[in-house]
């Protein structure tokens, strides 16, 4: 907030672009730039809403998602800024509170332009403290082509006569794009490219925003079926049985410690954790070169350490897994590492305790700890694994040493 205040203090004029931005799209950006140019303002401030009173009944995407999408969309324009003023304010969001707060941040003679849709002008007298709001800033009413201008002009004239307010009108063709249409397109699996910045589209796909949950679940199950068929032909029978055991165990742990989405990711990571394990040496070497997998001195001495790192690349390129959390869980399921994510810990532990493992000293204790506390289980399994590796006269990979140092204090 302090950096915002410092930035706003220098401005003689500011345009305010408020909205849910669920998601922000090119229509918003075109509108903001058009207003900036026409009124020669120093900055356009994008303000994602917190809990807007007029949309209290509609479920809105989480604040942080909408804020980060807005940051991604505006970061390349030095005249655009994004403020957290509304999403950090508790309770219902009202425009008058935001305008008054901004006034406190700015120089006394600042001129504020509040950008709003033309539809809002018809409703403005129903807003909180409309008279005071109309006295604090100029309003810029933006419309798409074909809007009923006469009705809008009539409302503007009426408001001007009552409150001597400054209300401006702008027609913006790009406003034909709408957030609701983008949400619906994404839900139906239709393209949204070129309706919004690429970075925002990538963000929506990364976090699976706006998707039809039932269709998403069906697609997920179909993808799993294809994945399992492919693995059956790529792995030995013994390795496939182990793989299915890890996938089942990972899913059980995720159900206890995570969310439904974590369960899905755990299933995928469990299925693919050993996808490169049965590669013959010459194939492993060829794929490492082709996929640019770095092979360090420890891997050269112990080739079995290569498969998780190569496996992450195989999962990405051959099984089309784009989720970095899943790839990380595959990558570190053998060595471990310091500060592992929930999914990384789950796959590391599931690989060790899966139900098809032949009994060995410490297995039952590892299983007991896994269902009490993941960090305790990590510490125990790392200690047992390092002991076993030392008895075989092998060197310990630095990632494993870092992991045990990290988890011994947990």
C-alpha positions, -999 to +999 in steps of 0.1 A: +000+000+000+029+024+008+043+020-027+009+027-042+006+059-021+041+071-033+032+063-069-002+081-068+012+112-051+030+122-083-001+120-105-022+150-115-049+128-130-058+092-126-084+069-144-099+042-123-108+009-140-128-012-115-144-046-121-144-082-110-120-090-139-133-126-139-113-128-161-098-095-173-098-094-212-087-073-241-119-052-240-108-039-205-073-031-218-085-014-250-109+007-229-083+017-204-058+028-230-085+047-249-095+066-218-058+072-209-053+087-244-084+108-246-082+124-211-044+124-210-043+108-175-010+100-158-020+065-148-049+040-151-054+021-119-070-013-123-089-023-091-102-058-089-133-058-066-135-076-033-171-085-025-191-062-048-226-055-034-243-057-068-229-092-074-233-106-039-254-135-052-230-146-080-201-168-071-169-150-081-135-165-086-111-162-057-096-127-051-060-138-056-067-154-090-085-123-103-057-100-089-029-121-104-046-123-138-050-085-137-013-081-129-003-104-158-026-085-182-013-050-174+024-056-166+037-046-201+021-011-200+040+013-178+010+035-175-012+008-159-011-002-123-030-027-102-043-020-067-053-044-040-073-017-022-106-035-026-096-071-023-077-064+009-107-045+024-129-067+046-167-068+041-188-056+012-172-034-015-186+001-024-173+025-050-176+055-027-152+039-001-126+032-028-128+067-042-124+083-008-095+061+000-078+069-033-083+106-026-064+102+006-034+087-013-033+114-040-023+150-041-052+174-031-058+187-066-058+153-084-085+147-110-101+113-109-119+096-138-140+066-129-145+043-159-178+024-159-201+006-183-230+027-197-254+003-180-241+014-146-250+051-153-287+041-154-283+026-119-260+051-103-286+067-081-290+033-064-253+032-054-241+040-019-240+078-014-244+087-051-245+125-046-211+124-028-197+100-053-207+122-083-190+152-066-157+134-061-148+123-096-156+125-133-174+095-148-165+080-181-194+059-195-182+034-220-204+014-244-201-010-273-214+000-307-251-003-311-259+008-275-291+029-270-274+063-269-305+084-266-314+067-233-279+071-220-277+108-230-311+113-213-298+098-180-266+118-183-285+151-188-307+143-158-277+136-135-259+167-147-288+189-141-292+176-105-256+174-095-236+195-119-215+163-125-189+157-152-200+126-172-183+117-204-193+092-231-170+069-251-178+042-276-153+013-275-158-015-301-137-040-281-163-040-254-182-066-274-159-090-256-173-100-222-160-119-192-191-140-189-187-151-226-151-161-219-161-181-188-188-199-208-165-206-237-139-221-213-166-242-196-177-256-230-141-262-241-143-235-269-112-214-278-107-181-259-074-172-276-071-135-287-100-125-265-076-119-236-038-116-231-019-149-237-005-147-201-040-146-187-052-175-209-022-196-197-030-187-161-066-199-166-055-232-181-028-237-154-053-233-126-082-249-144-105-219-139-140-218-153-140-255-163-171-277-162-162-298-132-182-328-143-168-328-179-133-322-164-137-353-142-149-375-171-119-363-192-096-370-163-108-406-161-105-411-198-069-397-197-061-421-169-073-450-189-052-441-219-022-436-195-026-470-179-028-488-212+004-471-224+022-479-192+012-516-194+031-519-227+061-498-214+067-515-181+074-551-169+046-569-151+064-565-118+070-528-124+034-522-135+020-539-103+043-517-082+032-486-102-005-493-096+003-498-059+020-464-057-009-447-075-034-463-051-013-454-020-007-418-032-044-413-038-052-425-002-026-402+013-039-372-008-074-379+004-062-375+040-038-346+036-050-327+005-080-319-017-099-336-045-075-320-070-046-332-050-060-368-053-062-365-091-026-352-093-014-379-069-030-405-091-012-392-122+022-387-105+019-422-089+012-438-123+040-421-140+067-420-113+085-450-128+076-444-165+113-444-175+125-471-150+125-500-174+143-482-203+173-502-215+207-484-209+211-473-246+175-460-248+180-441-215+211-425-228+195-416-261+165-400-243+187-381-219+205-365-248+173-358-268+154-344-238+185-326-224+183-343-190+215-334-171+234-365-158+256-356-129+286-376-115+264-394-090+240-406-117+269-418-138+280-440-109+245-451-100+224-451-132+193-460-112+192-423-101+186-412-137+151-426-141+131-401-120+147-371-138+143-386-172+108-398-161+097-362-155+106-354-191+090-385-205+058-377-186+059-342-201+067-351-237+052-386-241+022-385-217+016-347-222+016-338-185+020-300-182+015-297-145+048-287-129+038-300-095+032-335-109+065-333-128+083-323-097+069-352-077+081-376-104+115-359-106+123-361-069+106-394-058+139-412-055+164-386-041+139-364-022+150-328-017+147-301+009+113-283+014+092-307-007+057-299-018+027-319-005+025-339-037+063-345-038+062-359-002+032-381-010+048-397-040+081-402-022+064-419+007+039-439-014+068-453-035+083-466-002+052-480+015+029-491-013+010-524-004+028-546-030+062-541-014+078-573+000+082-569+037+115-555+050+128-539+083+111-506+089+083-509+064+055-512+089+069-482+109+070-461+077+034-470+070+023-461+105+041-427+104+027-419+069-008-419+083+002-398+113+024-371+099+040-367+065+071-349+077+078-376+104+074-402+077+098-383+054+124-381+081+122-418+089+122-430+053+151-408+044+171-420+074+164-457+065+171-452+028+205-435+035+214-463+059+206-489+033+226-470+006+256-468+029+255-506+035+257-511-002+288-489-003+272-463-025+275-425-024+245-404-012+232-380-037+235-343-024+197-338-028+191-367-003+216-352+021+199-318+018+165-335+024+176-353+056+191-321+070+158-303+063+135-329+077+155-339+108+144-306+124+107-309+113 
